[in-house]
Structure formats: C-alpha cells, structure tokens
Amino acid sequence: MPESLQPEASHFIDGAYAEDASGDLLPVIYPATGAEIARLHTATPAILDRALAAAKRAQAEWAARTGAERGRVLRRAAEIIRARNQDLSVLETHDTGKPISETTVADATSAADALEWFGCLAPTLSGEHIPLSGGDFVYTRREPLGVCVGLGAWNYPTQIAAWKAAPALACGNAMVFKPSEETPLCALKLAEILVEAGAPPGLFNVVQGAGEVGRALVADPRVAKVSLTGSVPTGQRVYAAAAEGMKHVTMELGGKSPLVVFEDAELEDAVSGAIMANFYSTGQVCSNGTRVFVQRGIREAFLDRVTARMDDAVIGDPMDAATTIGPMVSARQRAIVEDYIAKGVEEGATLVKGGHRTGNEGFFIEPALFADVTDGMTIAREEIFGPVLSVLDFDTEEEALARANATPYGLAAGVFTRDMARAHRMAAGFQAGATYINTYNLTPVEAPFGGSKTSGVGRENGKAAIEFYSELKSVYVANGPCEAPF
Ligand SMILES: NC(=O)C1=CN([C@@H]2O[C@H](COP(=O)(O)OP(=O)(O)OC[C@H]3O[C@@H](n4cnc5c(N)ncnc54)[C@H](O)[C@@H]3O)[C@@H](O)[C@H]2O)C=CC1
C-alpha cells in the first residue's frame, strides 16, 4: 500500500492522532482497483469519551474568543487547504474513486471556500437591540450550541466535513466528526490543518466507525447538535434519536430530483445540465436530477445528443487527468446500481445506452441512459445513487410541474427554458430546497443548500447555516421598578 495514504492513526482527538487498536478493523479500499490502501480501527467507547471530553473543553475556550479571532483561524485553514489542493485531491480520489479531474476543482477547493466564507462571516455575528416601552429593552445574544456531532456520507468526504465544521466553528461550537466508514481518510487531514491554522486542540475531532459509532455519539448527553449527511432512512433514525435529548439537527438527505427540459430550451445546455445532474461523481450526488422530464417535441433530439455526448465520457483510471468517470465507491454500491438497471429493463423502460460493468478491476460501471420511463417505475421513484439517467416524456408545463412534485423527496429541481417567466414560475412551483434555472448541481458556499419534504431539515451554507449552529438568548433589561400583583 502507498505509505503516504496510511494515516498516523485512526482518529484525531485533542489536537493529535489517536489510536485504540482494540477497535474493529476498518480497511480502506481504493475503488478503482479494489486494493486495500489503509487500515484503521473503529472507535471504541474510550475513544469516543476522549473525543467528546476534548470537544467540550475546547468549546468553552473557543467560544470565549471574538468572532474576528475565530474567523482568522478558519481563513488560515482555507489558505493551507488551497496550497495543498493537489495532495488533498489525490487523497480524495483514493478515498472515493472520483476522478482527479473532479477532485482538484470540487472537493478541497469547496472546503476552502466554506472555511473562508464562514471565516469572514464570524466577526459579523451579533445580536440586536429591541426597544420597549418605559425605557425597557431587550438585547439578544447569538450563542453557540456547544458540542456538535457531524456524520458524513461517502460521496464528498472533504466537502461534507468542511460544510459542517465551518459554520459550526464560526459560531463558537466544537465538533466531533464521524466520516462515512467507506471514506475515512479525508476528514483527518481537515483536522490536522485546523490545528496548524491555530484552532485549539479538541475543537475539531475525527472518530472512525459505522452506524454504531454514530448512534453512540448522537445519544451522548454532552452533544447539543447533530448534523447528518446521509440517506433518508438513516436521517429518520438519527432525527428520532436526537429528539430523545431535544437536540438541534441538520439533516442533509437523499432525493429523486426532477429536471424539466422544455422544447424552447437551448438544447446543448440542457444536455450539459442533464449530464451534470446524473453523471458527475459517477452519479453519486444527493441533489442529482435523475428524473429528466423532456417535452415531447424534442425527445428524439435530446436522446440523440445525450447519447452522442456519452461517447465522449472517459471511463477509467481516476488518477489520469483525462478521466471523467471513475468507479462507484464500493462493490456494494455498484451492485445496488446494477439491480436498479435490471429493474428498469424488467419494468419496460428502454435502456438506450450503457449500464454495463467495465474494467478488469475496481467497481466501474458505464453511465446508463433510459428512455420511455414512466412515473410508476422503480427507477423513477427510488434514489439510485449511481449514473442512471431516466428520460420521461411530457406535454404541458402544468403536467410537468405536477409530476415533478409527485415524490416524497424535495432536495433539488431544475428547469431548462428560454422563457424566463416560465422559468421563475417553475422555480416557485417546485417543492424543493435547491432549484436551478438553465444549469444544474452548482453548490456555491454563498447559497443555502438543503432539502424540503423527506429530503431534510435545515440548511447548510449561506447565512442561513448560522441559524442552525447558534441560538438566540434574549436579555430583558428593566429601566423602572419591578411590578408584581401583590
Ligand atoms: N443532502 C445532501 O446534502 C446529501 C445527501 N447524501 C445522501 O447520502 C446517502 C449516501 O450516503 P451513505 O453514506 O450511504 O448514507 P448513510 O445514510 O448510509 O450513512 C450516512 C452516515 O450516517 C452514519 N450512520 C448510519 N446509521 C447511523 C445511525 N443509526 N446513527 C448515527 N449515524 C449513522 C453512517 O455511518 C454515515 O457516516 C444518499 O442517500 C445521498 O442522497 C449524500 C450527499 C449529500
């Protein structure tokens, strides 16, 4: 195994790497080859206790610093990440299998954006003054929640860790972060870098493990808030467990988002949108627009262009700069995707292109394009989390909107049209948290991101995230005698 990918130890606690070899073995597999590239241990109760105790102690010290001081640390961390983008991207590629052409522009860089942006916001956080009668007034204090737990999915390990850490730390909280058991390496680097940037030891800790470890963290009374990125069923379990302790939550969950392409759309842009909405990160993106509703008049032209553009996809070695499609994250995830493709064929959809295993090793699968998909088919109802694009035909705007919204999910939605009045009508009508006009799947840190309906609770990014990592205390100040009925 390449020596550089084996971290010094499994966990990062109180400013340093930590190990407890009595924890279960956690092998790290490179999805492009199936080879083991590192070997870690799952956190034991002793490790979790150390992490939570360190976070609790560090949080008090951190919250006592001014917003300007906290912001400076976050911005310094952003600079370090940018300077090390290449190494961090190589690590992300090995953790996830995503091509280096993606990881160099969308992962560590996105983490740096979040740390920089929330680092700039930190000094501006404040309360307000509310005048009342008789000279009384109330002022509010924006206070941190305390120790926050972050639970990550495997598709964007660096980005997810930073999207949670940046607003949490900006507000004066500490964090214990548990990456997905599939991709445990990247968050450790973020922890190292934050310490290097001046964060107090214990402010951001990383512990490894699967659902059991997550469950123990959520249940711990020292934890004030839980932020999960994961599937809807996991979200339901974590939300329920957090409710036991009346803990704050952010739930960034899955989806089955619609992308609506009208006849008047700029065809090549709409095809690009559909590719971004289905094949980026080999389809392993929560906000993917996997139900592509195409107005009947351009159906053939749209399918022809998607098919032709799929010929340009380069599937293969993720470390090759020319590669645009890497493997799935795991053999298990590829098997899930293959089952869905088989179900699509079985239920009568037309597999226009792709969908077959490829490569001699690793977990590769060709992107798949389905036509003649109808609303009731399994591939149109369930989140696949793989490179499977389903085209559904429609006739009218009203019909497209109704069908787009006919899902329990509500993470994202997109529309391609040259008619801007219609574009805004659709954006207003979509039951989804993140909507797009004439583009898809861009997630700048400036914009709030999160789901409606079963796709989640709360928002990450943007000023909105502050509301989910802080709370307001009101202080009533009397200016006259204190009156009582007797
Ligand atoms: N809305 C969003 O921002 C995003 C959502 N996702 C969603 O994530 C899913 C794929 O990621 P996976 O890692 O397979 O999700 P998952 O739901 O299996 O796991 C997510 C995390 O929760 C942990 N976990 C599992 N059970 C737990 C429990 N009972 N208590 C506490 N923690 C527990 C896992 O170990 C992991 O760290 C997809 O559904 C996808 O849509 C992925 C990326 C972004």
The ligand as an ORCA input file, in Angstrom:
! r2SCAN-3c Opt
* xyz 0 1
  N     -28.487     16.171      1.039
  C     -27.186     16.091      0.967
  O     -26.504     17.080      1.140
  C     -26.507     14.798      0.668
  C     -27.136     13.598      0.882
  N     -26.497     12.412      0.627
  C     -27.221     11.164      0.804
  O     -26.395     10.206      1.460
  C     -26.718      8.902      1.021
  C     -25.470      8.132      0.651
  O     -24.543      8.158      1.658
  P     -24.367      6.963      2.705
  O     -23.043      7.147      3.352
  O     -24.696      5.667      2.048
  O     -25.531      7.289      3.740
  P     -25.907      6.522      5.079
  O     -27.219      7.078      5.457
  O     -25.761      5.068      4.959
  O     -24.789      6.991      6.138
  C     -24.547      8.341      6.433
  C     -23.737      8.443      7.709
  O     -24.538      8.107      8.837
  C     -23.895      7.094      9.608
  N     -24.955      6.305     10.235
  C     -25.631      5.256      9.721
  N     -26.577      4.837     10.591
  C     -26.492      5.633     11.674
  C     -27.222      5.714     12.923
  N     -28.211      4.871     13.216
  N     -26.868      6.667     13.795
  C     -25.887      7.553     13.511
  N     -25.165      7.516     12.366
  C     -25.466      6.571     11.458
  C     -23.036      6.355      8.609
  O     -22.024      5.657      9.249
  C     -22.535      7.504      7.764
  O     -21.469      8.175      8.395
  C     -27.639      9.086     -0.149
  O     -28.976      8.847      0.209
  C     -27.483     10.540     -0.511
  O     -28.556     11.083     -1.170
  C     -25.233     12.390      0.184
  C     -24.549     13.559     -0.050
  C     -25.146     14.843      0.149
*
